[in-house]
Amino acid sequence: MTIILAVTERDTSTAIKTLRANGEIPAVVYGPKQEAVHISVVSKEFDKVRKEAGESTIVSLTGLKAPIEVLIKDIDFNPIKQQVAHVDFYAIEQGKEMTTNVALEFIGESPVETGKKGMVNKILHEVEITCLPTDLPSHIDVDLEQLTSLEDRITIKDLKVGKGVTIEADADDTVATVSPLREEVEEEPVEAPDMSAIEVEKKGKAETEEEGDK
């Protein structure tokens, strides 16, 4: 799947503040065979694409001399306004393998959880893969229904990926596992001290001390 995003080549002499005041985000596109090009993109349009594409969907940048297929490589945020401040786009090479991170999407529900015998621990949330741009998946499904007992776990080799996709991790690395639920131990109520008995004890001790002083 390829998403289209309109951009504009920008003059680096234009003040960044001016761009942002006009609702645009400064950005740059570069790659192994792509000379760095400074561009700008409408903030609202980029937000839509970012939510849909993430970092593992090919985006076609239009509005330049020729469309450029890219991945969203890096996003800088304004820590105060929590807005996108700058974007790096990485130009991919058609016909050449690429390596990038892809999110894991957990689907289904473990019978261990539905039976309230244990809880699922999700160890990995993304994996690094290598493939051709045309084979790049938007995500990889992890079926939690495989976890039927407390001894079960899902590993890298259990993941189903498309043809031509290689996961760059050890086949036995754990993706998700199950741990037993902790039993809540009810604490026995602590009895409040008998204040009348304490007062009697204190009074008796005081009388004993007085008799000893005589």
C-alpha positions in Angstrom: 0.0 0.0 0.0 1.3 3.4 -0.9 -0.1 6.7 0.5 0.2 10.0 -1.4 1.3 13.1 0.3 1.6 16.5 -1.4 4.8 18.5 -0.5 6.5 21.7 -1.7 10.2 22.2 -2.3 11.2 25.0 -0.1 13.7 27.8 -0.2 16.1 27.3 2.8 16.2 31.1 3.2 12.6 31.1 4.3 12.3 31.4 8.0 11.1 28.3 9.8 8.9 30.4 12.0 7.1 31.7 8.9 6.5 28.2 7.7 5.0 27.1 11.0 2.9 30.2 11.3 1.4 29.2 7.9 0.5 25.7 9.2 3.4 24.0 7.5 6.2 21.7 8.7 9.8 21.9 7.5 11.1 18.5 6.3 13.9 16.9 4.3 14.0 13.9 2.0 17.2 11.9 1.4 18.5 8.4 0.6 21.4 6.4 -0.7 20.8 7.7 -4.3 18.7 10.7 -3.4 20.3 14.1 -3.0 18.9 15.8 0.1 15.9 18.0 -0.8 14.4 20.5 1.6 10.6 20.5 1.5 7.6 21.6 3.5 4.3 19.8 4.1 0.9 21.0 5.4 0.7 20.1 9.1 -2.9 18.8 8.9 -2.1 16.6 5.8 1.0 15.1 7.4 -0.9 14.3 10.6 -3.4 12.3 8.6 -0.7 10.4 6.8 1.3 9.8 10.0 -1.7 8.2 11.7 -2.4 6.0 8.7 1.2 5.1 7.6 3.4 5.1 10.7 7.0 4.2 9.9 6.4 1.1 7.8 4.2 2.2 4.9 5.5 3.6 1.7 4.5 7.3 1.1 4.7 8.8 -2.3 5.7 12.5 -2.2 4.2 14.5 -5.0 4.6 18.2 -6.0 8.3 17.8 -6.7 10.0 17.4 -10.1 9.1 13.7 -9.9 7.3 11.7 -7.3 9.6 10.1 -4.6 8.7 7.0 -2.7 9.8 7.3 0.9 9.4 6.0 4.5 8.8 8.3 7.4 12.3 8.1 9.0 12.2 10.4 11.9 9.8 12.9 13.5 10.9 15.7 15.9 8.2 17.1 18.2 8.0 20.4 20.0 8.2 19.3 23.7 6.0 22.2 24.9 3.3 22.4 22.2 3.5 18.6 21.4 3.4 19.4 17.7 5.5 18.0 14.9 8.5 20.3 14.4 10.4 18.6 11.6 10.3 15.4 9.5 12.9 13.2 7.9 11.8 11.2 4.9 14.0 8.3 3.6 13.9 7.7 -0.1 13.7 4.0 -0.9 15.3 2.3 -3.9 13.0 0.3 -6.0 14.2 -3.3 -6.7 16.6 -3.2 -3.8 16.0 -4.7 -0.3 15.5 -2.4 2.6 15.6 -2.9 6.4 13.1 -1.2 8.6 11.0 -1.7 11.8 7.5 -3.0 11.5 4.9 -3.0 14.3 3.4 -6.2 15.8 -0.4 -6.2 16.0 -1.8 -8.6 18.7 -5.0 -10.2 17.7 -7.4 -12.7 19.3 -7.5 -13.5 23.0 -5.6 -16.2 24.9 -7.8 -19.0 26.5 -5.5 -18.6 29.5 -6.8 -15.0 30.0 -10.4 -15.8 29.3 -10.2 -18.6 31.8 -8.7 -16.2 34.3 -5.7 -18.6 34.9 -3.0 -16.3 33.7 -2.1 -13.1 31.9 -0.3 -12.5 28.6 3.0 -10.6 28.7 3.8 -8.8 25.4 7.6 -8.7 25.2 8.1 -7.3 21.7 6.0 -4.6 20.1 7.9 -4.3 16.8 10.5 -6.2 14.8 13.2 -5.3 12.3 12.6 -6.8 8.9 14.4 -6.9 5.5 12.5 -7.1 2.2 11.9 -5.4 -1.1 9.8 -2.2 -0.9 7.0 -3.9 -2.8 6.8 -6.6 -0.1 6.8 -4.3 2.9 4.0 -5.2 5.3 2.2 -2.4 7.2 2.3 -4.7 10.3 2.7 -8.3 11.4 -0.2 -10.1 13.2 0.5 -12.0 16.4 -2.3 -14.5 17.2 -2.7 -14.7 21.0 -5.1 -17.7 20.7 -2.0 -19.9 20.4 -1.3 -19.3 24.1 -3.5 -22.1 25.6 -1.5 -23.0 28.7 0.8 -21.4 31.3 3.8 -23.0 29.6 3.1 -21.6 26.1 5.0 -18.7 24.4 5.1 -17.2 21.0 8.5 -16.8 19.4 9.9 -15.1 16.3 9.6 -18.4 14.3 5.9 -18.5 15.1 5.2 -15.3 13.3 3.7 -15.5 9.8 5.2 -13.1 7.3 4.8 -12.7 3.6 7.0 -14.1 0.9 10.3 -12.3 0.7 10.2 -10.9 4.2 12.9 -11.8 6.7 12.8 -10.9 10.4 16.2 -9.8 11.6 16.0 -11.6 15.0 16.8 -14.9 16.6 14.1 -17.5 15.8 13.8 -18.4 19.5 13.4 -14.8 20.7 10.2 -14.4 22.8 7.4 -12.3 21.4 4.7 -13.0 24.0 4.4 -15.3 27.0 2.0 -16.2 29.8 2.4 -15.8 33.6 0.1 -17.2 36.3 -2.2 -14.8 38.1 -1.1 -13.9 41.6 -3.4 -15.0 44.3 -4.4 -12.3 46.6 -3.7 -13.2 50.2 -6.2 -11.8 52.7 -4.5 -10.3 55.6 -5.9 -11.3 59.0 -7.4 -8.4 60.8 -5.2 -7.1 63.7 -7.1 -6.8 66.9 -7.0 -3.4 68.6 -5.2 -3.4 71.9 -7.3 -3.5 75.1 -6.8 0.0 76.4 -8.5 -0.8 79.8 -6.0 -3.6 80.4 -3.1 -1.3 79.5 -4.4 1.3 82.0 -4.7 -1.3 84.8 -1.2 -2.5 84.0 0.2 1.0 84.1 -1.6 1.8 87.4 -0.4 -1.4 89.1 3.2 -0.7 88.0 3.0 2.9 89.4 1.7 1.6 92.8 4.5 -0.9 92.9 7.1 1.8 92.3 5.6 4.0 95.1 5.7 1.2 97.6 9.3 0.6 96.7 10.2 4.2 97.4 8.8 4.1 100.9 
